Amino acid sequence: MLACQANGRRDRSAQARASRDADSAATYQAEVEEGLGAAVAILIDTSGSMRDEAPGDTRPKYVVAQEALEAMLDATDAFVAKRPDFPIKIGIYSFSSHVRTLRSIQPYDRAAIRSVLAGLPRPGGGTAIGEALREARPDLYRAGVFRKYVLVVTDGENTSGRSPDEVAREIFQKSDGAVQIYFVAFDTSPEKFAFLKEAGGDVIGAGTGVELRQALDRIYQGKILAEAPDKLEQGEREPVKK
């Protein structure tokens, strides 16, 4: 009797492990029907070091980053006017020791986004970059569009939660490369995020506020807004929904 019970427990334990292993290896699946468009999750570092003065400026880094992101997103207006058939959806998240969803991924709304950026949490605490990636990723699969991007602005390295290296590689693997991750290393070495090259992403360094604006424009206008429509016009098929 006891032997049978022990065998039953072992069988259930083995089944549970097998189920967890299958879940961990499974690719991501969209939670809604997907169509044309791009979803961008913007992750903004609000850790304590973002209170520091920005190089070449008298203002704190978080204020300089806020203004640079506003300027970057202004380019969406011209894009939407030119390509009304290709919706752009934006989500905004902040991270310090913990992650906050400030605006879930929704159709671009200039006034709403500016309001969210103006209300960024004041800097403080650690830097949970990996956890921010984990938090934003599922929202991309609820956005209803094929193209999925993550844009991270940070001035430091991970100090809380899972490693961004580990999370980025996991996202790359489980999305079959469908989620592209871009980092801007603001007043910090981009070498900290060299792992992105192996996860289908990229990192650009920015030492000053001017360089931050340039880096954000290179990614947003030069890659995100330019890339998706161009690929479609060249006849590339959208990814097959899992």
Long-range contacts (C-beta under 8 A, 24 or more apart in sequence): 26-174, 27-174, 27-175, 27-176, 27-242, 28-137, 28-141, 28-174, 28-175, 28-178, 28-179, 28-242, 29-141, 29-241, 29-242, 30-141, 30-142, 30-144, 30-241, 30-242, 31-138, 31-141, 31-142, 32-142, 32-143, 32-144, 33-144, 33-241, 34-144, 34-145, 34-146, 34-238, 34-241, 35-144, 35-145, 35-146, 36-85, 36-86, 36-87, 36-145, 36-146, 36-232, 36-238, 37-86, 37-87, 37-88, 37-89, 37-143, 37-144, 37-145, 37-146, 37-147, 38-86, 38-87, 38-88, 38-89, 38-145, 38-147, 38-148, 38-149, 38-224, 38-225, 38-228, 39-89, 39-90, 39-91, 39-105, 39-139, 39-140, 39-143, 39-145, 39-147, 39-148, 39-149, 40-88, 40-89, 40-90, 40-91, 40-105, 40-149, 40-150, 40-151, 40-220, 40-224, 41-91, 41-93, 41-105, 41-136, 41-137, 41-139, 41-140, 41-149, 41-150, 41-151, 42-69, 42-90, 42-91, 42-92, 42-93, 42-151, 42-153, 43-93, 43-94, 43-95, 43-129, 43-132, 43-133, 43-136, 43-150, 43-151, 43-152, 43-153, 43-154, 44-69, 44-92, 44-93, 44-94, 44-95, 44-120, 44-153, 45-94, 45-95, 45-96, 45-127, 45-129, 45-152, 45-153, 45-154, 45-155, 45-156, 45-186, 46-94, 46-95, 46-96, 46-120, 46-121, 46-122, 46-123, 46-124, 47-95, 47-96, 47-97, 47-123, 47-124, 47-125, 47-126, 47-127, 47-154, 47-155, 47-156, 47-159, 48-96, 48-123, 48-124, 48-125, 48-126, 49-123, 49-127, 49-155, 49-156, 50-123, 50-155, 51-122, 51-123, 51-124, 52-155, 52-187, 54-187, 54-208, 54-209, 55-187, 55-207, 55-208, 55-209, 56-207, 56-208, 56-209, 56-210, 57-208, 57-209, 60-123, 61-155, 61-186, 61-187, 62-120, 62-122, 62-123, 64-209, 64-212, 65-153, 65-186, 65-212, 66-117, 66-118, 66-120, 67-209, 68-153, 68-209, 68-212, 68-213, 68-216, 69-117, 69-153, 69-216, 70-113, 70-114, 70-117, 71-213, 71-216, 72-213, 72-216, 72-217, 72-220, 72-221, 73-108, 73-110, 73-113, 73-220, 74-110, 75-217, 75-220, 75-221, 75-225, 76-108, 76-110, 76-225, 77-110, 79-225, 80-108, 83-229, 86-228, 86-229, 86-232, 87-145, 88-225, 89-143, 89-144, 89-145, 91-136, 91-139, 91-143, 92-116, 92-117, 93-132, 93-135, 93-136, 94-120, 94-121, 95-127, 95-128, 95-129, 95-131, 95-132, 95-135, 96-121, 96-123, 96-124, 96-125, 96-126, 96-127, 96-128, 97-125, 97-126, 97-127, 97-128, 97-159, 97-160, 98-125, 98-128, 98-131, 98-160, 99-128, 99-131, 99-132, 99-135, 101-135, 101-139, 104-139, 105-139, 105-140, 105-142, 105-143, 125-160, 126-159, 126-160, 127-154, 127-156, 127-157, 127-158, 127-159, 127-160, 128-158, 128-159, 128-160, 128-161, 129-154, 129-157, 129-158, 129-164, 130-158, 130-161, 130-162, 130-163, 130-164, 130-165, 130-166, 130-167, 131-160, 131-161, 131-162, 131-167, 133-164, 133-167, 133-168, 133-171, 133-181, 134-161, 134-162, 134-167, 137-171, 137-179, 140-179, 146-178, 146-238, 146-239, 147-228, 148-175, 148-178, 148-179, 148-180, 149-179, 149-180, 149-181, 149-182, 149-224, 150-179, 150-180, 150-181, 150-182, 151-182, 151-183, 151-184, 151-216, 151-219, 151-220, 151-224, 152-181, 152-182, 152-183, 152-184, 153-183, 153-184, 153-186, 153-212, 153-216, 154-183, 154-184, 154-185, 154-186, 154-188, 155-185, 155-186, 155-187, 155-188, 156-188, 157-188, 157-192, 164-193, 164-195, 165-195, 168-195, 168-196, 168-199, 168-201, 169-195, 169-198, 169-199, 171-199, 172-199, 172-200, 172-201, 176-239, 178-239, 180-223, 182-219, 182-223, 182-224, 184-212, 184-215, 184-216, 184-219, 186-212
